[in-house]
Amino acid sequence: MLILVWFVVCIIFAFVQLILGDSGHALELFALLSAIALFLISRFTKKTK
């Protein structure tokens, strides 16, 4: 499970870095997308149990 979370966060980081680069809003977008992804992973794993 931790590997899945790490993989998703790395993909989100690469995507944000590619799109926004060194923009001041890159960190906020990365935090928002990471929070949404972690929430969805949490909901998905609780639903399957």
N, C-alpha and C positions, 0 to 999 in steps of 0.2 A: 504494500500500500504506500509506504513512504517513497518507494522508487517511482510509482505513478505520480505522486504529488510533485516530486523533484523534476520529473520529465515534463510535466505540464507547465510548471513555473519556468523552466528553461525555455520552452517553446514560446511562452508569452513574452519573456524577456527579449528573446531574439526578434520576435515580431514587432514589439514596441520600439526596440532600438533601430530596426530597419526602417520603420515608418517615420518616427519622430527624430531619431538621431540624438543630438545633444540639446534638444529643446527643453525648456524649463518645465513643460508639462509631461515629459516622459515618465517621471517618477510617479506622478499622480495617476496616470493612465495604467502604469504597471501595477500599482497597488490596487486599483479598482478591479482590473481584470483578474488579478491573482485572487482577490477576495471572492469574486463571483465564481471562479473556477473551483476554489476550495469548497465553497458552499454547495456547488453542484455535485462535486465528488462525494461530499458528505451525505447529501440527500440520496444519491444513487446507491451508495454502499449500505445505508440504513434501510432502503427499500428492498434490497435483495436479500436481507437477512430474515 
